[in-house]
């Protein structure tokens, strides 16, 4: 467990060092990345995760409706009336 914490700590320190170096050398680009790009990437990540989490529910909840419409159209094409074979 401590190895994972140490790894995250090293990655965080490396990222902070590189971000500070970028902000020192390119102030305008750094501010743009910090206040425009980073929030947009965060919002994009939240939206993608929400879509991934809710997609199975949407597909499963509407599968019955989609399947019944398919069966109804199939029956109409075959000349059968109603939803089920008699």
C-alpha positions in Angstrom: 0.0 0.0 0.0 2.8 2.4 0.8 4.3 1.7 -2.6 1.2 2.9 -4.3 1.1 6.0 -2.2 4.8 6.7 -2.9 4.1 6.3 -6.6 1.2 8.7 -6.6 3.3 11.1 -4.5 6.2 11.0 -7.0 3.8 11.5 -10.0 2.1 14.4 -8.2 5.5 16.1 -7.4 6.7 15.6 -11.0 3.5 17.1 -12.4 3.6 20.1 -10.0 7.3 20.7 -10.9 6.6 20.6 -14.6 3.5 22.8 -14.3 5.4 25.4 -12.2 8.2 25.4 -14.8 5.7 25.9 -17.6 4.0 28.8 -15.7 7.4 30.4 -15.2 8.5 30.2 -18.8 5.1 30.7 -20.6 2.9 32.7 -18.4 0.1 33.4 -20.8 0.0 29.8 -22.1 0.1 28.6 -18.5 -2.8 30.7 -17.4 -4.8 29.6 -20.5 -4.2 26.0 -19.7 -4.9 26.4 -16.0 -8.1 28.4 -16.2 -9.6 27.4 -19.6 -8.3 23.9 -20.7 -8.2 22.2 -17.3 -11.8 22.9 -16.3 -13.0 21.9 -19.8 -11.1 18.6 -19.6 -12.6 18.0 -16.1 -16.1 18.7 -17.4 -15.4 16.4 -20.4 -14.2 13.6 -18.1 -17.3 13.9 -15.9 -19.6 13.8 -19.0 -17.9 10.8 -20.4 -18.0 8.9 -17.1 -21.7 9.8 -16.7 -22.5 8.4 -20.2 -20.5 5.2 -19.5 -22.3 4.6 -16.2 -25.8 5.3 -17.5 -25.6 3.6 -20.9 -26.2 0.1 -19.7 -29.3 1.2 -17.8 -30.7 3.1 -20.8 -30.0 0.1 -23.1 -31.6 -2.4 -20.7 -34.6 -0.3 -19.8 -35.5 0.5 -23.4 -34.7 -2.9 -24.8 -38.2 -4.2 -24.3 -39.8 -1.2 -26.1 -37.3 -1.6 -29.0 -37.9 -5.3 -29.2 -41.7 -5.0 -29.2 -41.6 -2.5 -32.0 -39.4 -4.8 -34.0 -41.7 -7.7 -33.4 -44.7 -5.5 -34.4 -43.1 -4.4 -37.6 -42.0 -8.0 -38.4 -45.6 -9.2 -37.9 -46.8 -6.4 -40.2 -44.3 -7.4 -42.9 -45.3 -11.1 -42.6 -49.0 -10.3 -42.7 -49.8 -11.3 -39.1 -52.0 -9.3 -36.9 -51.3 -8.5 -33.2 -48.1 -8.9 -31.3 -48.0 -12.7 -31.0 -48.6 -15.6 -33.2 -52.0 -17.3 -32.9 
